[in-house]
């Protein structure tokens, strides 16, 4: 049972790192005047995520960046 808990903790850490990087990519993209499409491409390539996941991150962090 301890192994399962440790696995869950590590999974949570990994998700947190991805979310932090996504926020940074979105904010930096807008600071440099990139289009939403360019930011989506960067999110997908840098984080190795699907378009759907990238779109969720963009929606989540674009309001903070603007």
N, CA, C and O atoms as a CHARMM CRD file, in Angstrom:
* protein
*
  264
    1    1 UNK  N      0.81700  -1.19200   0.00000 PROA 1      0.00000
    2    1 UNK  CA     0.00000   0.00000   0.00000 PROA 1      0.00000
    3    1 UNK  C      0.86500   1.26300   0.00000 PROA 1      0.00000
    4    1 UNK  O      0.48700   2.27700  -0.58700 PROA 1      0.00000
    5    2 UNK  N      1.99300   1.20200   0.64000 PROA 2      0.00000
    6    2 UNK  CA     2.89200   2.35400   0.67600 PROA 2      0.00000
    7    2 UNK  C      3.38800   2.68100  -0.74000 PROA 2      0.00000
    8    2 UNK  O      3.52300   3.85200  -1.09700 PROA 2      0.00000
    9    3 UNK  N      3.65600   1.65500  -1.53300 PROA 3      0.00000
   10    3 UNK  CA     4.12000   1.86200  -2.90800 PROA 3      0.00000
   11    3 UNK  C      3.05100   2.58500  -3.72400 PROA 3      0.00000
   12    3 UNK  O      3.36700   3.47200  -4.51600 PROA 3      0.00000
   13    4 UNK  N      1.80000   2.21000  -3.53100 PROA 4      0.00000
   14    4 UNK  CA     0.71100   2.86100  -4.26000 PROA 4      0.00000
   15    4 UNK  C      0.62600   4.33700  -3.89200 PROA 4      0.00000
   16    4 UNK  O      0.40600   5.18300  -4.75900 PROA 4      0.00000
   17    5 UNK  N      0.79700   4.64800  -2.61900 PROA 5      0.00000
   18    5 UNK  CA     0.76600   6.03600  -2.16900 PROA 5      0.00000
   19    5 UNK  C      1.92500   6.82400  -2.77000 PROA 5      0.00000
   20    5 UNK  O      1.74400   7.95800  -3.21300 PROA 5      0.00000
   21    6 UNK  N      3.10500   6.23100  -2.78500 PROA 6      0.00000
   22    6 UNK  CA     4.27400   6.90100  -3.36500 PROA 6      0.00000
   23    6 UNK  C      4.07400   7.13400  -4.86000 PROA 6      0.00000
   24    6 UNK  O      4.46300   8.17800  -5.38400 PROA 6      0.00000
   25    7 UNK  N      3.47400   6.17500  -5.54200 PROA 7      0.00000
   26    7 UNK  CA     3.20500   6.33100  -6.97000 PROA 7      0.00000
   27    7 UNK  C      2.23000   7.48200  -7.20600 PROA 7      0.00000
   28    7 UNK  O      2.39900   8.26500  -8.14100 PROA 7      0.00000
   29    8 UNK  N      1.21500   7.58000  -6.35700 PROA 8      0.00000
   30    8 UNK  CA     0.24400   8.66700  -6.48900 PROA 8      0.00000
   31    8 UNK  C      0.90100  10.02200  -6.24000 PROA 8      0.00000
   32    8 UNK  O      0.60700  10.99100  -6.93900 PROA 8      0.00000
   33    9 UNK  N      1.77900  10.09200  -5.25900 PROA 9      0.00000
   34    9 UNK  CA     2.49000  11.34500  -4.97500 PROA 9      0.00000
   35    9 UNK  C      3.34600  11.75300  -6.16200 PROA 9      0.00000
   36    9 UNK  O      3.36200  12.92000  -6.55200 PROA 9      0.00000
   37   10 UNK  N      4.05200  10.79700  -6.72900 PROA 10     0.00000
   38   10 UNK  CA     4.91800  11.10700  -7.86500 PROA 10     0.00000
   39   10 UNK  C      4.09500  11.54800  -9.06500 PROA 10     0.00000
   40   10 UNK  O      4.49000  12.46600  -9.78400 PROA 10     0.00000
   41   11 UNK  N      2.96700  10.91100  -9.28700 PROA 11     0.00000
   42   11 UNK  CA     2.08700  11.30200 -10.38500 PROA 11     0.00000
   43   11 UNK  C      1.59400  12.73900 -10.19300 PROA 11     0.00000
   44   11 UNK  O      1.52200  13.51100 -11.15000 PROA 11     0.00000
   45   12 UNK  N      1.26000  13.08600  -8.96600 PROA 12     0.00000
   46   12 UNK  CA     0.82700  14.45000  -8.66400 PROA 12     0.00000
   47   12 UNK  C      1.93400  15.46300  -8.90600 PROA 12     0.00000
   48   12 UNK  O      1.68800  16.55400  -9.42100 PROA 12     0.00000
   49   13 UNK  N      3.14900  15.10000  -8.53400 PROA 13     0.00000
   50   13 UNK  CA     4.28800  15.99900  -8.77300 PROA 13     0.00000
   51   13 UNK  C      4.49700  16.22000 -10.26300 PROA 13     0.00000
   52   13 UNK  O      4.72600  17.34200 -10.71300 PROA 13     0.00000
   53   14 UNK  N      4.41300  15.13100 -11.02200 PROA 14     0.00000
   54   14 UNK  CA     4.60300  15.22600 -12.46600 PROA 14     0.00000
   55   14 UNK  C      3.53700  16.13200 -13.08200 PROA 14     0.00000
   56   14 UNK  O      3.85400  16.97500 -13.92100 PROA 14     0.00000
   57   15 UNK  N      2.29600  15.96800 -12.67900 PROA 15     0.00000
   58   15 UNK  CA     1.21800  16.81500 -13.18700 PROA 15     0.00000
   59   15 UNK  C      1.46200  18.27800 -12.83000 PROA 15     0.00000
   60   15 UNK  O      1.21300  19.17000 -13.64100 PROA 15     0.00000
   61   16 UNK  N      1.94300  18.51600 -11.63300 PROA 16     0.00000
   62   16 UNK  CA     2.24300  19.88300 -11.21000 PROA 16     0.00000
   63   16 UNK  C      3.34200  20.51000 -12.03800 PROA 16     0.00000
   64   16 UNK  O      3.27300  21.69000 -12.38200 PROA 16     0.00000
   65   17 UNK  N      4.36000  19.72300 -12.36000 PROA 17     0.00000
   66   17 UNK  CA     5.44900  20.24300 -13.20000 PROA 17     0.00000
   67   17 UNK  C      4.93800  20.59000 -14.59300 PROA 17     0.00000
   68   17 UNK  O      5.29500  21.62800 -15.15100 PROA 17     0.00000
   69   18 UNK  N      4.10500  19.72200 -15.15100 PROA 18     0.00000
   70   18 UNK  CA     3.56400  19.98000 -16.48900 PROA 18     0.00000
   71   18 UNK  C      2.70900  21.23600 -16.47600 PROA 18     0.00000
   72   18 UNK  O      2.81400  22.06700 -17.37800 PROA 18     0.00000
   73   19 UNK  N      1.86500  21.38100 -15.46200 PROA 19     0.00000
   74   19 UNK  CA     1.01500  22.57600 -15.37800 PROA 19     0.00000
   75   19 UNK  C      1.85800  23.83500 -15.23200 PROA 19     0.00000
   76   19 UNK  O      1.54700  24.85700 -15.84300 PROA 19     0.00000
   77   20 UNK  N      2.90600  23.78000 -14.44200 PROA 20     0.00000
   78   20 UNK  CA     3.78700  24.93700 -14.26900 PROA 20     0.00000
   79   20 UNK  C      4.47900  25.31400 -15.56400 PROA 20     0.00000
   80   20 UNK  O      4.57700  26.49400 -15.90100 PROA 20     0.00000
   81   21 UNK  N      4.95900  24.32100 -16.28900 PROA 21     0.00000
   82   21 UNK  CA     5.60600  24.59900 -17.56600 PROA 21     0.00000
   83   21 UNK  C      4.60700  25.14200 -18.57700 PROA 21     0.00000
   84   21 UNK  O      4.92900  26.03700 -19.35900 PROA 21     0.00000
   85   22 UNK  N      3.38700  24.59400 -18.56000 PROA 22     0.00000
   86   22 UNK  CA     2.35500  25.07300 -19.48600 PROA 22     0.00000
   87   22 UNK  C      2.04800  26.53600 -19.22200 PROA 22     0.00000
   88   22 UNK  O      1.93800  27.32700 -20.15800 PROA 22     0.00000
   89   23 UNK  N      1.91100  26.89800 -17.96800 PROA 23     0.00000
   90   23 UNK  CA     1.63800  28.28900 -17.61700 PROA 23     0.00000
   91   23 UNK  C      2.75800  29.19000 -18.11400 PROA 23     0.00000
   92   23 UNK  O      2.50000  30.26500 -18.65500 PROA 23     0.00000
   93   24 UNK  N      3.97600  28.76300 -17.93700 PROA 24     0.00000
   94   24 UNK  CA     5.13600  29.54400 -18.37700 PROA 24     0.00000
   95   24 UNK  C      5.14800  29.69900 -19.90100 PROA 24     0.00000
   96   24 UNK  O      5.42400  30.78400 -20.41200 PROA 24     0.00000
   97   25 UNK  N      4.85100  28.62400 -20.62100 PROA 25     0.00000
   98   25 UNK  CA     4.83900  28.67300 -22.08400 PROA 25     0.00000
   99   25 UNK  C      3.76200  29.63000 -22.58300 PROA 25     0.00000
  100   25 UNK  O      4.00600  30.41700 -23.49700 PROA 25     0.00000
  101   26 UNK  N      2.57600  29.56700 -21.98800 PROA 26     0.00000
  102   26 UNK  CA     1.47600  30.44100 -22.41300 PROA 26     0.00000
  103   26 UNK  C      1.82800  31.90100 -22.12400 PROA 26     0.00000
  104   26 UNK  O      1.68900  32.75400 -23.00000 PROA 26     0.00000
  105   27 UNK  N      2.27300  32.18800 -20.92500 PROA 27     0.00000
  106   27 UNK  CA     2.60100  33.57100 -20.56900 PROA 27     0.00000
  107   27 UNK  C      3.72100  34.12300 -21.44200 PROA 27     0.00000
  108   27 UNK  O      3.63600  35.25200 -21.92400 PROA 27     0.00000
  109   28 UNK  N      4.75600  33.33800 -21.64300 PROA 28     0.00000
  110   28 UNK  CA     5.88100  33.78500 -22.46400 PROA 28     0.00000
  111   28 UNK  C      5.45200  33.97800 -23.91300 PROA 28     0.00000
  112   28 UNK  O      5.87200  34.92900 -24.57300 PROA 28     0.00000
  113   29 UNK  N      4.61700  33.07200 -24.39700 PROA 29     0.00000
  114   29 UNK  CA     4.12400  33.19200 -25.77000 PROA 29     0.00000
  115   29 UNK  C      3.39200  34.49600 -25.99000 PROA 29     0.00000
  116   29 UNK  O      3.62000  35.18000 -26.98700 PROA 29     0.00000
  117   30 UNK  N      2.51100  34.84700 -25.06400 PROA 30     0.00000
  118   30 UNK  CA     1.78100  36.11000 -25.20500 PROA 30     0.00000
  119   30 UNK  C      2.71000  37.31700 -25.03800 PROA 30     0.00000
  120   30 UNK  O      2.53000  38.33100 -25.71200 PROA 30     0.00000
  121   31 UNK  N      3.69000  37.21400 -24.15600 PROA 31     0.00000
  122   31 UNK  CA     4.63800  38.32500 -23.98600 PROA 31     0.00000
  123   31 UNK  C      5.40700  38.60300 -25.26900 PROA 31     0.00000
  124   31 UNK  O      5.73000  39.75100 -25.57400 PROA 31     0.00000
  125   32 UNK  N      5.70000  37.53400 -26.02400 PROA 32     0.00000
  126   32 UNK  CA     6.44300  37.69700 -27.26300 PROA 32     0.00000
  127   32 UNK  C      5.54900  37.85600 -28.48000 PROA 32     0.00000
  128   32 UNK  O      6.02500  37.83800 -29.61500 PROA 32     0.00000
  129   33 UNK  N      4.25300  38.01300 -28.24400 PROA 33     0.00000
  130   33 UNK  CA     3.32500  38.29400 -29.33000 PROA 33     0.00000
  131   33 UNK  C      2.97600  37.10700 -30.21000 PROA 33     0.00000
  132   33 UNK  O      2.56300  37.29700 -31.35400 PROA 33     0.00000
  133   34 UNK  N      3.12800  35.90100 -29.71500 PROA 34     0.00000
  134   34 UNK  CA     2.76900  34.72800 -30.49200 PROA 34     0.00000
  135   34 UNK  C      1.25100  34.60000 -30.58000 PROA 34     0.00000
  136   34 UNK  O      0.52700  35.05700 -29.69600 PROA 34     0.00000
  137   35 UNK  N      0.78900  33.98700 -31.63700 PROA 35     0.00000
  138   35 UNK  CA    -0.63900  33.72400 -31.77600 PROA 35     0.00000
  139   35 UNK  C     -1.01500  32.52400 -30.91600 PROA 35     0.00000
  140   35 UNK  O     -0.15200  31.76600 -30.47300 PROA 35     0.00000
  141   36 UNK  N     -2.30300  32.36500 -30.68900 PROA 36     0.00000
  142   36 UNK  CA    -2.78200  31.22000 -29.92000 PROA 36     0.00000
  143   36 UNK  C     -2.38000  29.91000 -30.60500 PROA 36     0.00000
  144   36 UNK  O     -2.03300  28.93900 -29.93300 PROA 36     0.00000
  145   37 UNK  N     -2.42600  29.88300 -31.91700 PROA 37     0.00000
  146   37 UNK  CA    -2.05100  28.68400 -32.66000 PROA 37     0.00000
  147   37 UNK  C     -0.58100  28.33300 -32.43900 PROA 37     0.00000
  148   37 UNK  O     -0.23700  27.16500 -32.25600 PROA 37     0.00000
  149   38 UNK  N      0.28200  29.34600 -32.45600 PROA 38     0.00000
  150   38 UNK  CA     1.70500  29.11400 -32.21100 PROA 38     0.00000
  151   38 UNK  C      1.94300  28.60600 -30.78100 PROA 38     0.00000
  152   38 UNK  O      2.78300  27.73500 -30.55800 PROA 38     0.00000
  153   39 UNK  N      1.21300  29.14500 -29.84000 PROA 39     0.00000
  154   39 UNK  CA     1.35200  28.71300 -28.45100 PROA 39     0.00000
  155   39 UNK  C      0.88300  27.27000 -28.30400 PROA 39     0.00000
  156   39 UNK  O      1.50400  26.48700 -27.58600 PROA 39     0.00000
  157   40 UNK  N     -0.20200  26.91400 -28.97400 PROA 40     0.00000
  158   40 UNK  CA    -0.68200  25.53000 -28.92900 PROA 40     0.00000
  159   40 UNK  C      0.37400  24.56800 -29.47000 PROA 40     0.00000
  160   40 UNK  O      0.60200  23.49800 -28.90400 PROA 40     0.00000
  161   41 UNK  N      1.00400  24.95600 -30.55700 PROA 41     0.00000
  162   41 UNK  CA     2.05300  24.11300 -31.14300 PROA 41     0.00000
  163   41 UNK  C      3.21000  23.96000 -30.16500 PROA 41     0.00000
  164   41 UNK  O      3.74200  22.86300 -29.99700 PROA 41     0.00000
  165   42 UNK  N      3.60100  25.05600 -29.51900 PROA 42     0.00000
  166   42 UNK  CA     4.69200  24.99100 -28.53800 PROA 42     0.00000
  167   42 UNK  C      4.32900  24.10300 -27.35800 PROA 42     0.00000
  168   42 UNK  O      5.14800  23.30100 -26.90800 PROA 42     0.00000
  169   43 UNK  N      3.11500  24.23800 -26.85900 PROA 43     0.00000
  170   43 UNK  CA     2.67600  23.40500 -25.74600 PROA 43     0.00000
  171   43 UNK  C      2.75800  21.92400 -26.11600 PROA 43     0.00000
  172   43 UNK  O      3.25700  21.10400 -25.34500 PROA 43     0.00000
  173   44 UNK  N      2.26500  21.60400 -27.29400 PROA 44     0.00000
  174   44 UNK  CA     2.27800  20.21200 -27.73000 PROA 44     0.00000
  175   44 UNK  C      3.69700  19.66900 -27.86600 PROA 44     0.00000
  176   44 UNK  O      3.98300  18.55800 -27.42200 PROA 44     0.00000
  177   45 UNK  N      4.56800  20.43400 -28.46700 PROA 45     0.00000
  178   45 UNK  CA     5.92100  19.92900 -28.70500 PROA 45     0.00000
  179   45 UNK  C      6.76400  19.90100 -27.43400 PROA 45     0.00000
  180   45 UNK  O      7.50300  18.94300 -27.20600 PROA 45     0.00000
  181   46 UNK  N      6.66400  20.92800 -26.61200 PROA 46     0.00000
  182   46 UNK  CA     7.49300  20.99400 -25.40100 PROA 46     0.00000
  183   46 UNK  C      7.03800  20.03000 -24.31300 PROA 46     0.00000
  184   46 UNK  O      7.85600  19.48900 -23.57000 PROA 46     0.00000
  185   47 UNK  N      5.71400  19.81600 -24.22400 PROA 47     0.00000
  186   47 UNK  CA     5.17500  18.99400 -23.13800 PROA 47     0.00000
  187   47 UNK  C      4.74900  17.60600 -23.60500 PROA 47     0.00000
  188   47 UNK  O      4.35000  16.76500 -22.79900 PROA 47     0.00000
  189   48 UNK  N      4.83800  17.37500 -24.92000 PROA 48     0.00000
  190   48 UNK  CA     4.44500  16.09200 -25.48400 PROA 48     0.00000
  191   48 UNK  C      3.01200  15.72900 -25.07700 PROA 48     0.00000
  192   48 UNK  O      2.75200  14.65100 -24.54200 PROA 48     0.00000
  193   49 UNK  N      2.10000  16.65600 -25.34700 PROA 49     0.00000
  194   49 UNK  CA     0.68700  16.47400 -24.99200 PROA 49     0.00000
  195   49 UNK  C     -0.17200  16.59400 -26.23700 PROA 49     0.00000
  196   49 UNK  O      0.28500  17.06100 -27.28000 PROA 49     0.00000
  197   50 UNK  N     -1.41400  16.17100 -26.11900 PROA 50     0.00000
  198   50 UNK  CA    -2.34900  16.23300 -27.24700 PROA 50     0.00000
  199   50 UNK  C     -2.82400  17.67100 -27.46800 PROA 50     0.00000
  200   50 UNK  O     -2.63000  18.54700 -26.62500 PROA 50     0.00000
  201   51 UNK  N     -3.44700  17.88200 -28.61700 PROA 51     0.00000
  202   51 UNK  CA    -4.00800  19.20000 -28.92600 PROA 51     0.00000
  203   51 UNK  C     -5.08000  19.56100 -27.90600 PROA 51     0.00000
  204   51 UNK  O     -5.16400  20.71100 -27.47500 PROA 51     0.00000
  205   52 UNK  N     -5.89200  18.59600 -27.52000 PROA 52     0.00000
  206   52 UNK  CA    -6.95700  18.85200 -26.55100 PROA 52     0.00000
  207   52 UNK  C     -6.38600  19.31600 -25.20700 PROA 52     0.00000
  208   52 UNK  O     -6.89800  20.25500 -24.59700 PROA 52     0.00000
  209   53 UNK  N     -5.33000  18.65200 -24.75800 PROA 53     0.00000
  210   53 UNK  CA    -4.70100  19.06300 -23.50200 PROA 53     0.00000
  211   53 UNK  C     -4.09500  20.45600 -23.62800 PROA 53     0.00000
  212   53 UNK  O     -4.20100  21.27100 -22.71100 PROA 53     0.00000
  213   54 UNK  N     -3.46200  20.72600 -24.76700 PROA 54     0.00000
  214   54 UNK  CA    -2.86500  22.04100 -24.99700 PROA 54     0.00000
  215   54 UNK  C     -3.93400  23.12800 -24.98800 PROA 54     0.00000
  216   54 UNK  O     -3.72600  24.20500 -24.42900 PROA 54     0.00000
  217   55 UNK  N     -5.06800  22.84700 -25.60100 PROA 55     0.00000
  218   55 UNK  CA    -6.16000  23.82300 -25.61200 PROA 55     0.00000
  219   55 UNK  C     -6.67000  24.10400 -24.20300 PROA 55     0.00000
  220   55 UNK  O     -6.99000  25.24600 -23.87400 PROA 55     0.00000
  221   56 UNK  N     -6.74600  23.07500 -23.37600 PROA 56     0.00000
  222   56 UNK  CA    -7.17700  23.27700 -21.98700 PROA 56     0.00000
  223   56 UNK  C     -6.19900  24.18300 -21.23800 PROA 56     0.00000
  224   56 UNK  O     -6.61000  25.09200 -20.51700 PROA 56     0.00000
  225   57 UNK  N     -4.92000  23.92800 -21.41500 PROA 57     0.00000
  226   57 UNK  CA    -3.91800  24.78000 -20.75400 PROA 57     0.00000
  227   57 UNK  C     -3.99800  26.20900 -21.26500 PROA 57     0.00000
  228   57 UNK  O     -3.88900  27.15400 -20.48400 PROA 57     0.00000
  229   58 UNK  N     -4.18800  26.37400 -22.56300 PROA 58     0.00000
  230   58 UNK  CA    -4.27500  27.71500 -23.13000 PROA 58     0.00000
  231   58 UNK  C     -5.45600  28.46700 -22.53200 PROA 58     0.00000
  232   58 UNK  O     -5.32000  29.62400 -22.13500 PROA 58     0.00000
  233   59 UNK  N     -6.59700  27.82400 -22.46800 PROA 59     0.00000
  234   59 UNK  CA    -7.78000  28.46600 -21.87900 PROA 59     0.00000
  235   59 UNK  C     -7.56000  28.77500 -20.40800 PROA 59     0.00000
  236   59 UNK  O     -8.00500  29.81200 -19.91600 PROA 59     0.00000
  237   60 UNK  N     -6.87900  27.88400 -19.70600 PROA 60     0.00000
  238   60 UNK  CA    -6.67000  28.04800 -18.28100 PROA 60     0.00000
  239   60 UNK  C     -5.74800  29.23600 -17.97300 PROA 60     0.00000
  240   60 UNK  O     -5.97200  29.96600 -17.00700 PROA 60     0.00000
  241   61 UNK  N     -4.72100  29.42100 -18.79200 PROA 61     0.00000
  242   61 UNK  CA    -3.69800  30.41400 -18.46500 PROA 61     0.00000
  243   61 UNK  C     -3.73700  31.67400 -19.32400 PROA 61     0.00000
  244   61 UNK  O     -3.03700  32.63300 -18.99800 PROA 61     0.00000
  245   62 UNK  N     -4.50700  31.72300 -20.39000 PROA 62     0.00000
  246   62 UNK  CA    -4.51000  32.91400 -21.23000 PROA 62     0.00000
  247   62 UNK  C     -5.08600  34.12800 -20.52600 PROA 62     0.00000
  248   62 UNK  O     -4.64100  35.24900 -20.77200 PROA 62     0.00000
  249   63 UNK  N     -6.05600  33.93000 -19.66300 PROA 63     0.00000
  250   63 UNK  CA    -6.66400  35.04800 -18.94600 PROA 63     0.00000
  251   63 UNK  C     -5.67600  35.69100 -17.98100 PROA 63     0.00000
  252   63 UNK  O     -5.70800  36.90300 -17.76400 PROA 63     0.00000
  253   64 UNK  N     -4.80600  34.88000 -17.41000 PROA 64     0.00000
  254   64 UNK  CA    -3.79700  35.41500 -16.49800 PROA 64     0.00000
  255   64 UNK  C     -2.73600  36.18600 -17.24800 PROA 64     0.00000
  256   64 UNK  O     -2.18400  37.15600 -16.72900 PROA 64     0.00000
  257   65 UNK  N     -2.44300  35.76000 -18.47100 PROA 65     0.00000
  258   65 UNK  CA    -1.35900  36.37200 -19.24000 PROA 65     0.00000
  259   65 UNK  C     -1.77500  37.67500 -19.89500 PROA 65     0.00000
  260   65 UNK  O     -0.93200  38.54200 -20.12500 PROA 65     0.00000
  261   66 UNK  N     -3.04600  37.83300 -20.19800 PROA 66     0.00000
  262   66 UNK  CA    -3.51300  39.01600 -20.94200 PROA 66     0.00000
  263   66 UNK  C     -3.59700  40.23100 -20.07900 PROA 66     0.00000
  264   66 UNK  O     -3.97100  41.30300 -20.55600 PROA 66     0.00000
